């Protein structure tokens, strides 16, 4: 049989637990950017990509990629790592004067990853001969870095032109 003191002590403990503040909730996560902000940010990144390519600047081009990038150009094997991507890009620049215009058509951001896609028009004009033109589409995955910047993690593109038969 419980004594009144035991019942009172149990009630005080129970009420104390019931009235204790709940565990502190973590602070709310930094709000994701709006769609308009994401579109502007990644449009600027696409323009920086175009500027590096059109300047045929391999170093500036590689600064747009993260620590473990992979690039998937058409008709060649996967290019993994900055050294392999940079080597391929430098060889590409040797083909002639490059002009590329990429347009961001869509972007989706989720946490520290963003997926963007769009269309491009490009041409390469060799020292001798006529310009070779191409139109196509692309997709890229960017990763947010610890400093808040976004760098390319993966990219792929291909032509809309039919294969020569």
N, C-alpha and C positions, 0 to 999 in steps of 0.2 A: 504494500500500500504506500502510495506516495504521500509524503508530508507536504503541507502547504509551502514550506520553504523550498522543497525540491521542485514543486510545480512552478513557483514564482521564479526560481533560478532558470529553469528550462524555458519559461516564457520570455524572460529577459534575453537569454541567448538567442532564441528563435527570432524575436523582434529585432534584435541587433543585426542578425544576419539578413533579415528581410529588408531592413532599412539601409543597409550598407550600400554605398554607391557601387554601381556595376563596374566591371573592368573598364578602364579607359579605352575608348575606341581609338584606333589609329587616326591620325589627321587625314582629312580627305585627300585623295590623290590629286596631283596637279591636273586641272581640267584639260581635256584633249582640245586641240585647236579646232576652230570651226572649219567647215568645209571651204569657206572663202579663204581663210588663212592658209589652209593646207594647199589649196590650188595656187595661191600666190607664191608660197615658199618653194613648192616643187617646180613651178614654172621658172622661178629664178635659178634653181639648180639645173634644170634642163638647158637654160640659156648659158649657164657657166660651162656645161658640157660642150655645147655647140661652139662656144668661144675658144675653148681649148683645142677642139678638133680643127676648127677653121684656121687657127693660128699654127696648127701642126706642132703643138707644144706637148710633148709626151709627159714632161714633168707636171705641168698644170693638169693634164688629163688624169694622171695617176693620183693626184691630190684629191680627186673626187671619189676615190674608192676607199673602202675600209681596209681593215687588217687582213682579212681572209677572203678577198673577192674572187668571183668567178664570172667569166664572160663567155657568152655563147654566140659567136659570130656564125653567119651562115656558111655552110659547106666546108667547115673545118672542125676539128675536135675541140672540146671544151678547153678553155684557157683558165687555169687556176693560179692564183697568186699574182702579186703586183709585177714580179719580174717577167712572168710569161705574158701577162696582158700588155705590159709596157713594150716588150720586144715585138709582139704582134702589131701593136699600134704604130711603133716606129717604122716597121717594115711597110705598113699600109701607107704611111705618109710619104714613103719613097716612090710610090706609084705615080705621084703627080700632085698638082694643086687640088686640095680637097675643099669642098663646100657642102656643108650639111645644115639642114634646118629641121629640127625636131619640134613637134608640137605636142604638148601634154593634152590628152583628151579626157583623162580621168585619173583620180587619185583616191586611195582608201588608206587611212591611217588607223592602226590598231596597236596601242601601246608604243613599243620602241621599233615597230616595223611599219613600213609604208610600201604599198604596191601602186605603181603608176604605169600608165600605158598611153600610147599615142601613135602618131604617124610621122613619117619623115620623107623628105626629098633630099637627095644628095647627088653630087657629081664629082668626078675625078677627071682632071684635065692633065694628061701626060705631057711631057715636054714636047713630044712630037705626036701629032694625031689629034683626033677629035675627043671632046668630052664624053665620058660615059656617065649616063644618068640613071638614077634608080629612085623608085618610090616604094615605100613599104610601111611596116608597122613594127613597134617595139614594146617591150615590157621591162620594167626595172623594179628591183626591191632595194629600198634604202633602209639603213639601220641607224637609229638615233644613238649618238655617241655620249659618253659621260659628260661632255661639255655642252650637250644640247644640239650640236651640229648633226647633220644627216649625211651619211656617206653611202655610196653604192655598195651593196652586198652581192647582187646578181644582176646581170642584164642580158637581154637576148633581143635580136632583131632579125627580120627576114624581109625579102622582097615581095612585092605584089606583082612583079613582072613575070610572065610565063617563062619557063625554061626554054632555051633554044632547042629546036628539034631538028 
